[in-house]
Amino acid sequence: MTQTLNIIGGGMAGSEAAWQAAHMGVPVRLHEMRPTVGTFAHQTGNLGEMVCSNSFRSDDHEQNAVGLLHWEMRTADGLIMQTAHKHRIPAGGALAVDREPFAESVTAALRSHPLIEVVDGEVATLPDTGQWIVATGPLTSGALAEAIQAETGAEALAFFDAIAPIIYADSIDMTKAWMQSRYDKGETEEERTAYLNCPMDKATYEAFIDALLSAEKTEFKPGETAGYFDGCLPIEVMAERGRETLRFGPMKPVGLTNPHNPDQNAYAVVQLRRDNALGTLFNIVGFQTKMKYGAQKDVLRMIPGLEKAEFARLGGIHRNSFINSPTLLDAQMRLKSKPNIRFAGQITGVEGYVESAAMGLVAGRMAAAEILGQTCDAPPPTTAMGALITHITGGAVAKTFQPMNVNFGLFPPVDTVKGGRKRRKERYKAYTDRAKIDFANWVAGVTHPAKVAE
């Protein structure tokens, strides 16, 4: 008799993982604590319930990374994408759904499947035996969070998280910015040029502080209190402590020489650090923020060199639960210290419904293949799914690892063309063309699950 795969969590990732594994012929026991144990965000006990939005974002699979992820999930006959299209509502170029019928259809598909048993109730431990997938999302129960924390040694799992913006490297004006580590520290040229620097004179700095202090900010809900990581305060909080605080903190100008103006000392310097191994994304160092998105773009584009910055991720503040996947998971999404357990979904450090479901899709196939004595490798890193998995299992910088949406900055660069880099539109099309070929080849090498019945 085939071993049963146990999955904890019936959100996007858990639902997709269950569907994929069952259609590879593996029995699944899907554990969902709702409605027995509720959360502040969920309203029902339905599987696949959407709590933050009814949108899966852009459906453009030629110019948008999340749209490409839609395409890949449809190509892999994913439950979430099939159900979303069945219940889609007009939303321009986005894929939005009628929320309640969507969750009801996901629930019906899983509960009626002959190989899937839905078990109501909380799982509070990490089992030592059997094949398991933890797909509990950002609202992991307190008991299970404690078990994960005890196993991984994580200092904290649930917290109010202030995150810094991430910028596409090719949108930074290098006629104003330059690459240099403070005091040229480092044994290699790569180490000595590890940081990207944007200088400010005094007038620019003062204007920036004024804009920062007056910008609209996200406030806590009644009863919530801030519990930030030490050394991870939002820049607005630091600025409120004194106008010079940032200049003696993350914006200190010491140990740097501007090659564009070597005789002029900067009054303040904003530093950006490479955020992925490819060098296509840069994180603004120390710039955790709770500014609202519109204000955030306006204020950050006041920084010299970032006037035309394009953001792979804006900063923000929210309650979150995720593990430091680059240090804890192997390439098969298994917990290194407990390889009978895989993690999937938002708890792995991906952000968004689509990304969570996609990680569930791959984890479900990987776990089912292992149970069947087969091997299912991750999709190539040139695909949207593969880029995400590569990011969370080693491509990201572990020390600054934070939740991430899919974006083209995670993909290996496309070839350059004569006369310079391709224009953005051409480059994105090149990314998606390459990804579709590679993903179709990956799907052809693994078992196809059946389509959802209409």
Secondary structure, DSSP 4 states (H G I P E B T S, - for coil): -PPPEEEE--SHHHHHHHHHHHTTT--EEEEE-TTTS--SS--SS-TT---S-SEEEE--TTT-HHHHHHHHHHHTT-HHHHHHHHTEE--TTEEEE-HHHHHHHHHHHHHT-TTEEEEES---S--SSSEEEE--GGG--HHHHHHHHHHH--S-SEEEEEE--EEEGGGS-TTT-EE--GGG-SSSHHHHT-EEEEEE-HHHHHHHHHHHHHS-B--PPTT----PPTT---HHHHHHT-TTTGGGTTT--TT---TTSTTS--SEEEEEEE-BTTS-EEEETT----B-HHHHHHHHTTSTT-TT--EEE--EEEEEE---HHHHB-TTSEETTEEEEEE-GGGGTB-SHHHHHHHHHHHHHHHHHHHTT---PPPPTTSHHHHHHHIIIIIB-GGG---B---GGGSPPPPPBTTBSPPHHHHHHHHHHHHHHHHHHHHHTSPPPPPPP-
